Amino acid sequence: MWTVKTDPENWRRLLWAETVGVADKDIPLALASLLFASDQYPKLDITAEIHKLDELAGEAAGWVAPEGTAADALGGLARFLHGEKGFGGTQSTYASTRECFLNEALEHRLGLPITLSVIYLEVGWRLGLPLGGVGLPGHFIIRQESESEPVYCDPYNGGRLLTEDDCRTLVREQFGAGFHLSPQLLAPVSRRAILYRMLNNLKAMYINSQQPAKALWATDRMLILQPESAQDMRDRGLLSYALGKYSRAHTDLVLCMSLQQPPHDTELVLDQLPRLRRQAGILN
């Protein structure tokens, strides 16, 4: 039970770490998504946002026939969330970080593919559907298991149902006809991987828009999910350095070099260390 809130930012970080620091199947995906959103929306009512998902599931129950096929069930969910409630995406959503956050997607019914997929997953799980998220290259969809072959759905593009061949076509349209979509890329990803990808989207957007403080925040949360990521450890060090946090930068850059698989641009990291030692007042 967390009771000390003298430092709200650190308290939210500790609560996030506790929430995701469990077995993957036990991570409450929506709650974890809303917890990191609350860092950027301090007045966010997380309980109210969870209630929105509960209400959507209650309404969706009449659209999902329990006795039908997997395609029937997933199609019914898509017709409800897209056709009835208007959840979907447009190309303009990629221009803003707003649609990266679950609370914004629930309010405006627009989001990135992964944010909309979280809504589909959470509503479907409440109805007992065996859904999972699929992290395609450059896109994110969901799938439902069945006795024969899985059925896929694209929440971003109107909840369109997809076959495996459709998924391959979708990726080839983006990466070229020669791209090979391996079976592993069609498999469900972990909840931890979904959260990591959501934060990585934010990190990239913050870096591109030259917001190093927010990029540092996203990278820090990613490292709580994947503490052995040398790339993120390096990035957190370099972002800390850009913000004048030299001691923290030095610690991260030294640590990233000690990991089993240090980043490929090792020389860049090593070049920073002497300067950081001087700026941080750290002796050899």
C-alpha positions in Angstrom: 0.0 0.0 0.0 1.5 3.3 -1.1 0.8 6.1 1.4 3.7 8.6 1.1 3.0 11.1 -1.7 5.4 13.9 -0.8 7.0 13.5 -4.3 4.2 12.8 -6.7 6.5 12.2 -9.7 8.6 9.6 -7.8 5.5 8.1 -6.3 3.9 7.6 -9.7 7.2 6.0 -10.9 7.2 3.6 -8.0 3.5 2.7 -8.5 4.2 2.1 -12.2 7.2 -0.2 -11.3 5.0 -2.2 -8.9 2.1 -2.5 -11.4 4.3 -3.9 -14.2 6.7 -5.9 -11.9 4.5 -9.0 -11.9 4.1 -12.0 -14.2 3.2 -10.8 -17.7 -0.3 -12.4 -17.6 -1.1 -10.5 -14.5 -0.2 -7.1 -15.8 -3.4 -5.0 -15.9 -2.8 -3.6 -19.4 -5.4 -0.7 -19.2 -4.4 0.3 -15.7 -0.7 0.3 -16.6 -1.4 2.4 -19.7 -3.3 4.9 -17.7 -0.7 5.0 -15.0 2.0 6.2 -17.4 -0.5 8.6 -18.9 -1.1 10.1 -15.5 2.5 11.3 -15.6 1.5 13.6 -18.4 -2.1 14.2 -17.2 -1.6 14.6 -13.4 -5.4 15.2 -12.8 -6.4 12.0 -14.7 -9.2 10.1 -13.0 -7.9 6.5 -13.6 -11.0 4.9 -12.0 -13.3 6.8 -14.3 -11.3 5.7 -17.4 -11.4 2.1 -16.3 -15.2 2.5 -15.9 -15.5 3.7 -19.5 -14.0 0.3 -20.6 -16.4 -1.5 -18.3 -19.3 0.4 -19.9 -18.2 -0.3 -23.4 -17.9 -4.1 -22.6 -21.5 -4.0 -21.1 -22.8 -2.4 -24.3 -20.7 -4.7 -26.6 -22.1 -7.9 -25.1 -25.2 -7.8 -27.3 -23.0 -7.5 -30.4 -20.8 -10.5 -29.7 -22.6 -13.8 -30.2 -21.1 -16.4 -27.8 -22.2 -19.3 -29.9 -20.7 -18.0 -33.1 -17.3 -18.5 -34.7 -14.2 -16.6 -33.9 -14.8 -14.4 -36.9 -18.4 -13.8 -35.8 -17.3 -12.7 -32.3 -14.4 -10.5 -33.5 -16.5 -9.0 -36.3 -19.3 -8.2 -33.8 -16.8 -6.5 -31.5 -15.4 -4.5 -34.4 -18.9 -3.5 -35.6 -19.6 -2.2 -32.2 -16.4 -0.3 -31.5 -16.0 1.1 -35.0 -19.4 1.2 -36.5 -21.4 2.0 -33.4 -18.9 3.9 -31.3 -16.7 5.4 -34.0 -13.3 4.2 -32.7 -10.7 4.4 -35.5 -7.7 6.1 -36.9 -6.7 8.7 -39.5 -3.3 9.6 -40.9 -3.5 12.9 -38.9 -3.2 10.9 -35.6 0.5 10.3 -36.4 1.2 14.0 -36.1 0.5 14.2 -32.3 1.4 12.4 -29.1 -2.2 12.8 -27.9 -3.5 9.6 -29.6 -0.6 7.6 -27.9 -2.5 7.9 -24.6 -5.4 5.6 -23.7 -7.4 8.3 -22.0 -7.2 10.5 -25.1 -8.3 7.6 -27.4 -11.2 6.8 -25.1 -12.3 10.4 -25.1 -11.8 11.3 -28.8 -12.2 7.8 -30.2 -9.1 8.3 -32.3 -5.7 6.7 -31.7 -2.6 5.0 -33.0 -3.1 1.4 -34.0 -1.6 0.1 -30.8 -3.8 2.4 -28.6 -7.0 1.4 -30.4 -5.9 -2.2 -30.1 -5.6 -1.9 -26.3 -9.2 -0.7 -26.2 -10.3 -3.7 -28.4 -8.3 -6.1 -26.2 -9.7 -4.7 -22.9 -13.3 -4.8 -24.1 -12.9 -8.2 -25.6 -11.2 -9.7 -22.5 -14.1 -8.4 -20.4 -16.4 -10.5 -22.7 -14.2 -13.6 -22.4 -12.7 -13.4 -25.9 -9.3 -15.0 -26.3 -7.6 -12.0 -27.9 -4.0 -11.0 -28.2 -2.0 -8.1 -29.7 0.1 -8.6 -32.8 3.1 -6.3 -33.3 3.5 -6.2 -37.1 6.4 -4.1 -38.5 5.0 -0.5 -38.7 1.5 -1.5 -37.6 -0.3 -3.1 -34.7 -3.4 -5.4 -34.9 -5.1 -8.0 -32.7 -6.0 -11.6 -33.2 -8.5 -14.1 -31.8 -7.6 -17.7 -31.3 -9.9 -20.3 -32.8 -10.0 -24.1 -33.2 -8.9 -23.8 -36.8 -6.7 -20.7 -37.6 -6.5 -17.3 -35.9 -8.7 -14.4 -37.1 -7.0 -11.0 -37.2 -8.5 -7.5 -36.9 -7.2 -4.1 -37.7 -8.7 -1.6 -35.2 -7.0 1.3 -36.9 -8.6 0.7 -40.3 -12.2 0.3 -39.3 -11.9 -3.0 -37.4 -11.4 -4.8 -40.7 -11.0 -8.6 -40.3 -7.9 -10.0 -41.8 -6.5 -13.4 -42.8 -2.8 -14.2 -42.6 -2.4 -13.4 -46.3 -4.1 -10.0 -45.7 -1.5 -9.3 -43.0 1.3 -10.1 -45.4 -0.2 -7.8 -48.0 -0.6 -5.1 -45.4 3.1 -5.2 -44.5 4.3 -5.6 -48.1 2.3 -2.4 -49.0 4.5 -0.6 -46.5 7.9 -2.3 -46.8 7.8 -3.7 -50.4 6.9 -6.9 -52.1 10.2 -8.6 -51.0 9.5 -8.3 -47.3 9.0 -11.7 -45.6 6.5 -11.8 -42.8 7.7 -14.6 -40.5 5.2 -16.6 -38.5 6.8 -15.2 -35.3 5.6 -11.7 -36.3 2.0 -12.9 -36.4 2.2 -14.4 -32.9 0.6 -12.6 -29.9 3.1 -10.4 -28.1 3.3 -10.0 -24.3 1.5 -7.3 -22.3 4.9 -5.9 -21.4 5.8 -5.7 -25.0 2.7 -3.7 -25.8 3.4 -1.2 -23.0 7.0 -0.9 -24.2 5.9 -0.2 -27.8 3.4 2.4 -26.7 6.2 4.2 -24.7 8.6 3.8 -27.6 6.2 5.6 -29.9 6.1 8.5 -27.4 9.9 8.5 -27.0 10.4 8.7 -30.8 7.8 11.6 -31.1 9.4 13.5 -28.2 12.9 13.1 -29.7 11.7 14.2 -33.1 9.9 17.3 -31.6 13.0 18.1 -29.5 11.4 17.5 -26.1 14.3 15.8 -24.3 12.8 15.9 -20.8 9.7 14.0 -22.0 11.8 11.6 -24.1 13.9 11.0 -20.9 10.7 10.2 -19.0 9.5 7.7 -21.6 12.9 6.0 -21.8 13.0 5.7 -18.0 9.6 4.0 -18.0 10.8 1.7 -20.8 13.8 0.6 -18.8 11.5 -0.4 -15.9 9.9 -2.8 -18.4 13.2 -3.9 -20.0 16.0 -3.1 -17.6 18.6 -5.0 -19.7 18.0 -2.8 -22.8 21.5 -1.4 -23.5 20.0 0.8 -26.2 17.6 2.5 -23.8 20.2 2.7 -21.1 22.4 4.5 -23.5 19.6 6.8 -24.6 18.7 7.6 -21.0 22.3 8.5 -20.4 22.6 10.8 -23.5 19.2 12.4 -22.8 20.3 13.1 -19.2 23.5 14.6 -20.5 21.5 16.9 -22.9 19.5 18.1 -19.9 22.6 18.7 -17.7 22.1 15.8 -15.4 25.7 14.7 -15.7 26.0 12.4 -12.7 23.0 10.4 -13.8 24.2 10.4 -17.4 27.6 9.0 -16.3 26.0 6.3 -14.3 23.8 5.1 -17.1 26.5 5.2 -19.8 28.9 3.2 -17.6 26.1 0.7 -16.8 25.1 0.3 -20.4 28.7 -0.7 -21.3 28.6 -3.4 -18.7 25.5 -5.1 -20.1 25.8 -8.4 -21.9 25.0 -6.7 -25.3 26.2 -3.1 -25.3 24.9 -0.8 -28.0 26.4 -1.0 -31.4 27.7 2.6 -31.3 30.1 1.8 -28.5 32.6 4.5 -29.4 29.9 7.3 -29.0 29.3 6.1 -25.5 33.0 5.8 -24.6 33.7 9.3 -26.0 31.2 10.8 -23.6 32.6 9.2 -20.4 35.7 11.4 -19.8 33.7 14.5 -20.3 31.0 13.3 -18.0 33.5 12.4 -15.3 34.7 16.0 -15.3 31.3 17.6 -15.4 29.9 15.3 -12.7 33.0 15.7 -10.5 33.6 11.9 -10.5 37.2 10.7 -9.9 38.6 7.7 -11.7 
